[in-house]
Amino acid sequence: MASQNFDNLLLSEIRDKVASVFGYRPCLWQLKVVRAILKRDKDVASIAATGSGKTLTFWMPLLFVPDGIQIVVTPLNILGSQNVVSLAKVGISAITITGETATEQNFRAIADGCHRAIVTNIETLMKPGGGFEKLWNDKKFMSRVISVVWDEAQCISKWGDFRPEYKIAGNLRHLIPKDIPFYITSATLPADVLHDVMSILGMRESKTEIFVRSNDRSNIHIAVRKMKYPINSFKDLRFLIPKDWDGTTPLPFKFVIFFDTIAESIQAAQYLRSLVPPEARDKIKWFNSEMSPEFRTEESDKFNKGMIYGLACTESFGMGIDLPNITLVIQWRATCDMCTLWQRFGRGARDPKCEAIALFLVEPMYFDQTKEEKAARKAKKEQAKTTRKRKAADALSQPPAKRAKSDGRQDSTSGNPPGHALPPSDAQTQAIESDSDSEPDDSGTEEATAALEKRRAAYRKDKAQVVTRKKPKKDGNELSPEMDDMINAGSKHRSIKCFRVPSRLYFGSDKTASDHKQCRPDLPDGCPRCAVQVPAICCELCTPAYFEQFGLVDLPVKDQAAPSRSRIPSSYEADALDMNLRDALHAFRRAATITKYSRVVLKDSGPGVVMSNEILERIVDCAHHFKIQSVEQLTRETRWAFASEFGMAVVDLIKEHRPWPEPPPAPETSTPLAPRNNNDETPTGRSIQVRKCSKCQASDHIASNRKCPFHPHHQSTSESALPAPVIPHHIDQNAIPPTPPSELTPAPQPVPRPLLWSDLHFILPLCPYTKSKHPLPLFPIHQDHQFSLHLPLPCPHFYPYIPRTFRLLYLVIYHWVRLLVSHHRVPFPLPNLPCLRLTSTLSRSIVYPC
């Protein structure tokens, strides 16, 4: 297949042949792209809007080379399945090669010429020792290859970090004949991304023919909204489900919502499904790359046929999915760049006869108004701080008499003294005015054009810095200039007053020339597909009337004043009860993830889908300080989205592993005498609140008093000077069972000194420690191999269980002895360890036989 055979190929010939086979009249730019591919003297790059017909240019060359083969590299396997089906309709055999289908039999069929279109992914293509590596050495096969197509070429630049094969894709240039061109195509290839892709693939600019068209979609209407509700509540999506919708009729919009994480997409879908009748919940589903190819293909087909009304999906649905009738596309949160955002918006209304709305829901922190309010609050605090310091300095510098007068309350509300700074409101006004002075004036055409060019230069400068240092060192909440301009378009300090303009500046769509007259000279207005259309409905800023009734969510932002969460100390010493509760919660969330979703979701996304690590730790912290005893308290303290569904189970776990102490009996109070007035009315007055110890809840002392059994004094006292046990007065002395005679210290008798005599000082109970997986702490007391083990007493509620605790000490002591043995490097078991002495603050020393 010599290149000169197609030098004189007429564009009209290409158009007629394509129309006869595919039943579609190609546009002029498609004809030029195909002719450049067939000439094989240069690499080819084409940039065109989503849904404009780029995929057709992959297959058009096959019509002019009877035995030719096209190799297409696509980022998503589902795109290959769609192409196989569409090509089969016109009699072209195609095959998709993935990790599952990369068999020796399939590669043998490819080498024999059974398939003319080969669609694969980058991992399979670049696999060392794989089937394609053998094909590169097959001269007969390579002589039939027309070109290598890189679909969605922006992924070569964007996805190299988590798909490293894209970084070495240029090695293919050295494995195949030089006359086989590379063809890269995408809807989102701005100058910086195009340059990066060409550099990776080894494409020289002088040897590449580039076709650039506008990627603007006039039938997609753009709206940018600030989120009103908490992100994890997903209430900003409430408008998708009309009130009283019974599920018998389609929803107002056929929608797709894009998320950056699988967990968020699943949670959002679950929220929307909770708003519809149970029999209609299968109409809303989530869609991600972790699902099987068969399932995704089946769900895409159902969505296309209207059997599914909405999808909550990730990037796996974002590129190349050809569904013509999606009427609403939503991007959830400002977590992507402009290229990804425009690709996702391009999923809507791929049929030129349809229209769609693209809604960008953005966190409040990215809006200028929120930033200004935050800056004003900060300035107000700084101003107040400065004023306080200045007043203090002035007061110290005044004479005593004048100082006393100035300290009077009557002067506290007086105006600012001469020479003081302006009030915060005036300072805020001046800051706003100074900011507005730096913005360009948009009055007049020349000034407006200059302002737009200034913004375009800012976009390029930012991207140039990214290319220079590869990974920009930006704050996690920092936006790129083009995304910032889009979100804040229409702000009073911004020169851009349209949501669509930043994308046009970024991609250069406003600079592309239209050849619609040359494409269809037979029509007075030229080709309607090639013409750069001025949208009748541009965006919410340009045509606000169109969006007046769109996306209205009338839910109370705060149904009631939300109760504040308890303040938990940032640092405390976790005990074994905390460890056990943490383990139990982790096991619970794993089981809940499997029950609610599936084991596949647990494997791929982890148990954080149901309960994040932050919420789990918050539950443990609150349980340690006895803050959670009901589902309502759990909801208030954690703001857990699944509290209503799994809250009772979590509360039961807390009660099991960290039970609440029983409230102490109310202190006895004397009955007041009857009033001596004639009306016989009880005098009213403030009730006196009895102070209680924060440690043991007793009312006769506070935590700093040595009476408290939890005072550090009791724990730091050595065995030789142990204080008498102190039991709070509200604990019934009779409630503590007497120590059985068998457990009392035996009468003094000669006992042989063991090899290692150790004392175990503890505060009850020890029951939960029998299941602890963590090593118990050891603290040396003396130098003669005596150690002490200190264990916390959660509450007086456990005092009556002392005897039972002694009987359950076996595992603890066994583990403790092993630690001692390991510490002293003594063989285990010990030959001369007849007993362990147990000493508690509530009983006498007890010798425990080993």
Summary of the structure (lengths in Angstrom):
residues: 850
radius of gyration: 37.7
end to end distance: 91.3
largest distance: 122.9
contacts: 2409
relative contact order: 0.06
helix: 44%
strand: 10%
